[in-house]
Amino acid sequence: MTLYYFLVFVLLIAECAAFVVLILPFPRAWRRAVLRWVSKSDLVARSQIAIKFTFIAVLILFIDATNRTFSVQSLDKTEMTDTRAEVAHHAKKFYNQRNMYLTGFTLFLSLILNRTYVLVVELLEAEDNYETIKKQVSNHSKDQLRFTEVEERMKKEIEALAKELEEERKKERDFETLKKQANQQAEEYDRLADEYSNLERKGSSESKKTS
């Protein structure tokens, strides 16, 4: 195996390890911390350009290996005069197919890894939004419960004030009744006093006449 295909194999192993890390059920806090660091790291952002060039190189190797594989398969076996040539042909075919599968699986796994990473990040963002909405709903429920308690307390205070007002109105009506009764009694007293005064004057005038 040449050096660049060995590097492709190392890249394939690294992709497998990263994919396993993504799908393993790690605690949510660890996964969120790691993915947040990856998404906000300047080092990762700078290395994305190198990664893109690397996968372009792997794509070129895949195209070359595919071309070599089909060219080897198109050779006419009748041209092989001896066993050594046939063994060399099969070995060349095997190496080219191996390189084609190696580079192809590397490219395919890179696409899967990228899509899995995006889905995991979206899932974590959805979970964060869910937690935020849950906290907002909980706070809203607490505020609503507090508002309900205040409303009940205000209703009780209003009812108590309404009862006090009704009692004051009753007292006022009783006072008005007593006032009317007092006025009537005063008028009756004045009338009786006037009659008594008239009777005394009549009595005194009659006594003077008889004397």
C-alpha contacts under 8 A as a table, 3 or more apart, distances in Angstrom:
res1	aa1	res2	aa2	distance
1	M	5	Y	6.32
1	M	6	F	6.32
2	T	5	Y	5.49
2	T	6	F	6.18
3	L	6	F	4.98
3	L	7	L	6.23
4	Y	7	L	4.95
4	Y	8	V	6.23
5	Y	8	V	4.83
5	Y	9	F	6.18
5	Y	99	N	7.14
6	F	9	F	4.96
6	F	10	V	6.28
7	L	10	V	4.95
7	L	11	L	6.13
8	V	11	L	4.93
8	V	12	L	6.15
8	V	58	V	7.13
8	V	102	L	7.41
8	V	103	T	6.80
8	V	106	T	7.33
9	F	12	L	4.98
9	F	13	I	6.32
9	F	102	L	6.90
9	F	106	T	7.95
10	V	13	I	5.12
10	V	14	A	6.23
11	L	14	A	5.02
11	L	15	E	6.16
11	L	106	T	7.35
12	L	15	E	5.07
12	L	16	C	6.24
12	L	102	L	7.95
12	L	105	F	7.70
12	L	106	T	5.22
12	L	109	L	7.77
13	I	16	C	5.06
13	I	17	A	6.22
14	A	17	A	5.07
14	A	18	A	6.14
15	E	18	A	5.04
15	E	19	F	6.04
15	E	106	T	7.80
15	E	109	L	6.95
15	E	110	S	6.84
15	E	113	L	7.20
16	C	19	F	5.08
16	C	20	V	6.17
16	C	109	L	7.77
17	A	20	V	5.13
17	A	21	V	6.23
18	A	21	V	5.03
18	A	22	L	6.23
18	A	113	L	7.72
19	F	22	L	5.05
19	F	23	I	6.33
19	F	113	L	5.97
19	F	116	T	7.93
20	V	23	I	5.29
20	V	24	L	6.00
21	V	24	L	5.42
22	L	116	T	7.59
22	L	117	Y	7.15
22	L	120	V	7.71
26	F	30	W	6.71
26	F	31	R	6.24
27	P	30	W	5.45
27	P	31	R	6.29
28	R	31	R	5.15
28	R	32	R	5.92
29	A	32	R	5.16
29	A	33	A	6.04
30	W	33	A	5.12
30	W	34	V	6.15
31	R	34	V	5.24
31	R	35	L	6.07
32	R	35	L	5.28
32	R	36	R	5.82
32	R	124	L	6.82
33	A	36	R	5.15
33	A	37	W	6.09
34	V	37	W	5.11
34	V	38	V	6.18
35	L	38	V	4.93
35	L	39	S	6.00
35	L	121	V	7.11
36	R	39	S	5.13
36	R	40	K	6.08
37	W	40	K	5.25
37	W	41	S	5.53
38	V	41	S	5.31
38	V	44	V	6.37
39	S	44	V	7.64
39	S	45	A	7.89
40	K	44	V	7.97
40	K	45	A	7.80
41	S	44	V	5.39
41	S	45	A	6.34
42	D	45	A	4.96
42	D	46	R	6.09
43	L	46	R	5.20
43	L	47	S	6.14
44	V	47	S	5.02
44	V	48	Q	6.29
45	A	48	Q	5.44
45	A	49	I	7.88
46	R	49	I	6.32
46	R	50	A	7.75
47	S	50	A	5.23
47	S	51	I	6.19
48	Q	51	I	4.89
48	Q	52	K	6.12
49	I	52	K	5.12
49	I	53	F	6.38
50	A	53	F	5.15
50	A	54	T	6.10
51	I	54	T	4.91
51	I	55	F	6.27
52	K	55	F	5.24
52	K	56	I	6.21
53	F	56	I	4.96
53	F	57	A	6.22
54	T	57	A	5.10
54	T	58	V	6.26
55	F	58	V	4.78
55	F	59	L	6.02
55	F	107	L	7.11
56	I	59	L	4.98
56	I	60	I	6.28
57	A	60	I	5.05
57	A	61	L	6.26
58	V	61	L	4.98
58	V	62	F	6.08
58	V	103	T	6.08
58	V	106	T	7.88
58	V	107	L	7.27
59	L	62	F	4.94
59	L	63	I	6.22
59	L	103	T	7.19
59	L	104	G	7.97
59	L	107	L	7.13
60	I	63	I	5.16
60	I	64	D	6.17
61	L	64	D	5.01
61	L	65	A	5.96
61	L	100	M	7.92
61	L	103	T	6.78
62	F	65	A	5.09
62	F	66	T	6.00
62	F	99	N	7.36
62	F	100	M	5.46
62	F	103	T	5.13
62	F	104	G	6.08
63	I	66	T	5.12
63	I	67	N	6.08
63	I	100	M	7.87
64	D	67	N	5.10
64	D	68	R	6.12
65	A	68	R	5.06
65	A	69	T	6.04
65	A	96	N	5.58
65	A	97	Q	7.15
65	A	99	N	5.87
65	A	100	M	4.86
66	T	69	T	5.04
66	T	70	F	6.28
66	T	96	N	7.38
66	T	97	Q	7.47
66	T	100	M	5.53
67	N	70	F	5.36
67	N	71	S	6.10
68	R	71	S	5.02
68	R	72	V	6.07
68	R	96	N	6.27
69	T	72	V	5.23
69	T	73	Q	6.20
69	T	93	K	6.13
69	T	96	N	5.23
69	T	97	Q	5.86
69	T	100	M	7.62
70	F	73	Q	5.02
70	F	74	S	6.13
71	S	74	S	5.17
71	S	75	L	6.74
72	V	75	L	5.50
72	V	89	H	7.49
72	V	92	K	7.50
72	V	93	K	5.99
73	Q	93	K	7.12
76	D	79	E	5.79
76	D	80	M	7.82
77	K	80	M	5.53
77	K	86	E	7.74
78	T	81	T	7.36
80	M	83	T	7.67
80	M	85	A	5.68
80	M	86	E	5.98
81	T	85	A	6.93
82	D	85	A	5.63
82	D	86	E	6.63
83	T	86	E	5.04
83	T	87	V	6.10
84	R	87	V	5.08
84	R	88	A	6.05
85	A	88	A	5.03
85	A	89	H	6.02
86	E	89	H	4.94
86	E	90	H	6.22
87	V	90	H	5.14
87	V	91	A	6.06
88	A	91	A	5.01
88	A	92	K	6.02
89	H	92	K	5.17
89	H	93	K	6.08
90	H	93	K	4.94
90	H	94	F	5.99
91	A	94	F	4.99
91	A	95	Y	6.17
92	K	95	Y	5.20
92	K	96	N	6.11
93	K	96	N	5.23
93	K	97	Q	6.07
94	F	97	Q	5.14
94	F	98	R	6.00
95	Y	98	R	4.97
95	Y	99	N	6.12
96	N	99	N	5.11
96	N	100	M	6.08
97	Q	100	M	4.96
97	Q	101	Y	6.09
98	R	101	Y	5.23
98	R	102	L	5.99
99	N	102	L	4.99
99	N	103	T	6.08
100	M	103	T	5.42
100	M	104	G	5.85
101	Y	104	G	4.96
101	Y	105	F	5.83
102	L	105	F	5.41
102	L	106	T	6.17
103	T	106	T	5.01
103	T	107	L	6.24
104	G	107	L	5.23
104	G	108	F	6.08
105	F	108	F	4.97
105	F	109	L	5.83
106	T	109	L	5.24
106	T	110	S	6.12
107	L	110	S	5.08
107	L	111	L	6.50
108	F	111	L	5.28
108	F	112	I	6.43
109	L	112	I	4.95
109	L	113	L	5.86
110	S	113	L	4.99
110	S	114	N	6.04
111	L	114	N	5.16
111	L	115	R	6.19
112	I	115	R	5.16
112	I	116	T	5.96
113	L	116	T	5.06
113	L	117	Y	6.04
114	N	117	Y	5.15
114	N	118	V	6.30
115	R	118	V	5.10
115	R	119	L	6.18
116	T	119	L	5.06
116	T	120	V	6.08
117	Y	120	V	5.15
117	Y	121	V	6.15
118	V	121	V	5.15
118	V	122	E	6.11
119	L	122	E	5.04
119	L	123	L	5.99
120	V	123	L	4.93
120	V	124	L	6.17
121	V	124	L	5.13
121	V	125	E	6.15
122	E	125	E	5.01
122	E	126	A	6.03
123	L	126	A	5.00
123	L	127	E	6.14
124	L	127	E	4.96
124	L	128	D	6.11
125	E	128	D	4.97
125	E	129	N	6.11
126	A	129	N	5.03
126	A	130	Y	6.02
127	E	130	Y	4.89
127	E	131	E	6.11
128	D	131	E	5.07
128	D	132	T	6.14
129	N	132	T	4.98
129	N	133	I	6.04
130	Y	133	I	5.08
130	Y	134	K	5.91
131	E	134	K	4.92
131	E	135	K	6.11
132	T	135	K	5.13
132	T	136	Q	6.15
133	I	136	Q	4.95
133	I	137	V	6.01
134	K	137	V	5.08
134	K	138	S	6.03
135	K	138	S	4.93
135	K	139	N	6.01
136	Q	139	N	5.05
136	Q	140	H	5.93
137	V	140	H	4.88
137	V	141	S	5.94
138	S	141	S	4.99
138	S	142	K	6.14
139	N	142	K	4.99
139	N	143	D	6.05
140	H	143	D	4.97
140	H	144	Q	5.92
141	S	144	Q	4.93
141	S	145	L	5.98
142	K	145	L	5.00
142	K	146	R	6.02
143	D	146	R	4.95
143	D	147	F	5.95
144	Q	147	F	4.91
144	Q	148	T	6.00
145	L	148	T	4.95
145	L	149	E	6.18
146	R	149	E	5.07
146	R	150	V	6.20
147	F	150	V	5.03
147	F	151	E	5.97
148	T	151	E	4.92
148	T	152	E	6.09
149	E	152	E	5.10
149	E	153	R	6.15
150	V	153	R	5.03
150	V	154	M	6.05
151	E	154	M	5.05
151	E	155	K	6.09
152	E	155	K	5.02
152	E	156	K	6.23
153	R	156	K	5.11
153	R	157	E	6.20
154	M	157	E	4.96
154	M	158	I	6.00
155	K	158	I	4.99
155	K	159	E	6.06
156	K	159	E	5.03
156	K	160	A	6.11
157	E	160	A	5.01
157	E	161	L	6.06
158	I	161	L	5.02
158	I	162	A	5.95
159	E	162	A	4.94
159	E	163	K	6.18
160	A	163	K	5.10
160	A	164	E	6.23
161	L	164	E	4.98
161	L	165	L	6.00
162	A	165	L	4.99
162	A	166	E	6.08
163	K	166	E	5.01
163	K	167	E	6.12
164	E	167	E	4.99
164	E	168	E	6.09
165	L	168	E	4.94
165	L	169	R	6.06
166	E	169	R	4.94
166	E	170	K	6.11
167	E	170	K	4.96
167	E	171	K	6.14
168	E	171	K	4.96
168	E	172	E	6.02
169	R	172	E	4.88
169	R	173	R	6.04
170	K	173	R	5.01
170	K	174	D	6.08
171	K	174	D	4.96
171	K	175	F	5.97
172	E	175	F	4.89
172	E	176	E	6.05
173	R	176	E	5.00
173	R	177	T	6.13
174	D	177	T	4.97
174	D	178	L	6.11
175	F	178	L	5.01
175	F	179	K	5.92
176	E	179	K	4.89
176	E	180	K	6.07
177	T	180	K	5.10
177	T	181	Q	6.10
178	L	181	Q	4.94
178	L	182	A	5.94
179	K	182	A	4.98
179	K	183	N	6.06
180	K	183	N	5.01
180	K	184	Q	6.06
181	Q	184	Q	5.02
181	Q	185	Q	6.04
182	A	185	Q	5.01
182	A	186	A	5.99
183	N	186	A	4.97
183	N	187	E	6.08
184	Q	187	E	5.06
184	Q	188	E	6.05
185	Q	188	E	4.96
185	Q	189	Y	5.93
186	A	189	Y	4.90
186	A	190	D	6.05
187	E	190	D	5.01
187	E	191	R	6.08
188	E	191	R	5.00
188	E	192	L	6.05
189	Y	192	L	5.10
189	Y	193	A	5.96
190	D	193	A	4.92
190	D	194	D	6.05
191	R	194	D	5.07
191	R	195	E	6.18
192	L	195	E	5.02
192	L	196	Y	6.01
193	A	196	Y	5.01
193	A	197	S	6.07
194	D	197	S	5.01
194	D	198	N	6.14
195	E	198	N	5.02
195	E	199	L	6.07
196	Y	199	L	5.02
196	Y	200	E	6.14
197	S	200	E	5.09
197	S	201	R	6.21
198	N	201	R	5.10
198	N	202	K	6.12
199	L	202	K	5.06
199	L	203	G	6.00
200	E	203	G	4.98
200	E	204	S	6.08
201	R	204	S	5.14
201	R	205	S	6.08
202	K	205	S	5.13
202	K	206	E	6.16
203	G	206	E	5.23
203	G	207	S	6.21
204	S	207	S	5.14
204	S	208	K	6.31
205	S	208	K	5.22
205	S	209	K	6.41
206	E	209	K	5.08
206	E	210	T	6.35
207	S	210	T	5.27
207	S	211	S	6.27
208	K	211	S	5.19
